[in-house]
Structures are given as structure tokens and as C-alpha cells.
């Protein structure tokens, strides 16, 4: 069970949260300009790293805010919690 | 390959069973092969076996970083079924189920395939409507299944709790009688022995570290036991598909998650069918050893850790006890997790990769075990002919750009 440090609520149990996949996937500025292959890459293709992953979490049963987490996908250790829209933490990126 | 039979059993009994030959060799890898299969789980070993048997290609090496069947093949809950909604998926899984029905004879190895039936329990009207829809679709495709009334269910599964005073009362069911379970280790070992018997090299403790790709064509696989050249490479590594693809400079529409299961202490026979209660997020069966084998939905976060969060177990056990109060004092013996490779439409991904000579078989998510014989056979045909077999043709990478997804999430057991 993960203990996740919500930026608003402090440390809470994982069961209050919902993971929402890889972070920092920007929606293309002009989707009409993309071909089907490029659009598929935006929609479906993921890094799926073994090791450090930057991902989104949603405090679904708490403050209902979204935020980013840097987490190791092997040890599950959470290395950083940072706001939506912020860049990846410099010491990790 | 020494054939197993009642006579070989009797003959070996005379020497106290101390002289059985090894089931397969452990050769050093040769410098070059026609085909390298990465991953010595059920799918990879089955691919190797059918390459030799159906296509006469036995210059094949299966490389495995750990031991045979030590990944998801040995970590699943052994359910075999073909109750899928969409035609493409139904034909694929039914092809596999038909191979299961003669697999022990085919391999001369008892995989303990037991068609004890797969019973889906249903609660809400929405459940019943959607399963009725699927039952109709399956029957149109010639796959056995039928709805069960409450009275029929009580005969099939007498130990369930049919009280109305529970949160989710049981109101109906459906059954696929040809569904059931098999012994997972035996599937890996049976295919390994049969593939080895046809001259295929199986190399364990040999991890892929990179690829030699020139002009977008595969030339060799770099491993911890040296460089091995091959004309074709098949990737059959389930949860680690993304890691292997990255070594070839590719990304996949696949994410890896933990899927957990657990078993109880052995009990006297009490449950003679496989139960799926999707509305509760739990499914279970009783193994031939007597253990209750219980599974739940996967964890939500990406992981390669081969373990998940206890909350999944806690919740699914609570739901199971509402269904089967009779198990309330049963002790759990052990829990474990495997890493499942989930695609966006929860259907598998089989076919060529953008690097010429490379093929992949992945994306089976939470339900790859049942597909072992079928995926192996169809992957072998795809490799041998350099073109997707018609049954797997809809399951290629291109579906994500054409938009022709095969959204089988409704049929993928308990929730993804």
C-alpha cells in the first residue's frame, strides 16, 4: 500500500487516490494537422518505463485535486510530488 | 524424447523412479539461429513448438532471463475460457480453447486440463442484460454458453450465498461448460519438453541486453550469454514488452500493471467449477490440491515490481466472503503478483514490429494463460509465413492508427 503525500491534504493512504497514468503528455496544438499515426502516438503510445516514472494522481476520495508524482515502478518508492503543469523536478528529470 | 506412458511408468517403477531422463536439455546458445524467441513462458515455448511441428522450422532458440514458466505462466489463476463478445476475439480464444481440449495428448504431457465449467454470477439487471447480449453473440459464433436461472445456479453452485439480505444479491448466471482450468507449470514444461524433443534449444538465465539492428532489419540479439544472430526475432515477454521494445528503439501502446492472486490452505473438495463474480471484482476456483485460487482486478498504477497493494486483496476477500460465507475461517497461505501488459482496448497485440524481422506477441493483459496454445500456434504461423495469420490479422499494431480497436473490456474477466 502506498502512502501518498497529497499537496493539499498531507499523507494519505493509496485507497483515497486514483492513478491516472503517464504525466507530461501534451495535447497536440493542432490535432487537425496530425496524420492518423501521429494521433495514435498521442492517444495510445506510452513510455511505460521500468524505473522512474512521472505520473498523474487524483485525490479522488479527498480534495479531488490532481497532481504529479515521480515514482519508481520497481520499488514503488515515491521520489517527489509536484503540481500539475509544473516541469519535472530538476534533480530527477 | 522418451515417451511417457503407463508402460514407461511401470518400467521406471522397477528402478524406483531414479532413472527418468531429463525432460529437456540445457544447451549453450549457438552463435546463430533462424529464429530467436525471447521469453520462455507458455507463449514463447508454444511458439517454438508449433514452429517446429507445423512449419518444420527447428533452428530455433528460446531465451529466458529467469527460469521456464517463472513469470506470468506460473503466476496466473489458470482459468481457460472463450466467452468473448466480438467476433475477432471470440475466434481467437475459441481457436485456443479447441487446442486445449487435446493438448495433453498432443504434448504427451498431462496439463491437467479440466473442463469444469466457468460460471459467471450476475446481480443487477444491467449485468444480466450485458451477459445475455454476450451469450447471444457467442452462440451466433458457435461457442457453447447458456444463461442460468437462479434455480439452475443453486444446483451448479450450492455453496454460494443466495440470501436477499446482502448488498449484491445473486439473480442469475451464465455458464461456459467447456471452460475450466489447467495446471500452469505443466503447460510450460510440456511445451518445453516437446519443443526440445524437436531439436529446439531452450536457454535459461539468458537475459537480452540489446539488439543489433541495421537498415531497420534485425541482425542479432545481445544477451548476457553473448551475441546470438537470427533472421527473425519473436518477442513474447508479457509485462516486459515495453522494456524489450525500448531496446529496439520502439514504443508500444502497452502499459504494465501488477495483477495479484492468492491461495488458501488446502480444503476438501467443495467447489467444482470456476466462479467469476465480476460485479464484486473477484473470481475463484479450487485447485486439484484443494487450495482456493482467488483473483481480483489489477492494481491501477504502472509497475514492474511483481507485487501489488494489499487493499486489492482486502477488498476482494471481503466481497468473496459475502458470496461464500462458508469460507470465512479459511486461512490464506500466500499471495503474489505478476506484471500484466495491458493494451488500450484490452485486446492482444500480435504481429510484425516496425523493425523488419521482429515480431511481437503481447498485450494479453490479465488473460494470457488461456491463449497459450492458440497464441503460440498463430504466432508460429505468422513467423513462418512472414505475414499475420488470418485469425491474428485484426490484432496488429496498425489498429491503433486505423481506429479499428477491439474493445473487449466487457469480456476481460473482472474489471481492468
Interface residues (C-beta under 8 A of the other chain):
Chain A: X1 X2 X13 X14 X15 X18 X19 X21 X22 X36 X37 X39 X40 X41 X43 X44 X45 X46 X47 X48 X49 X50 X53 X55 X71 X73 X74 X75 X76
Chain B: X240 X242 X243 X251 X252 X253 X254 X255 X256 X300 X301 X302 X303 X304 X305 X309 X310 X311 X344 X400 X401 X402 X403
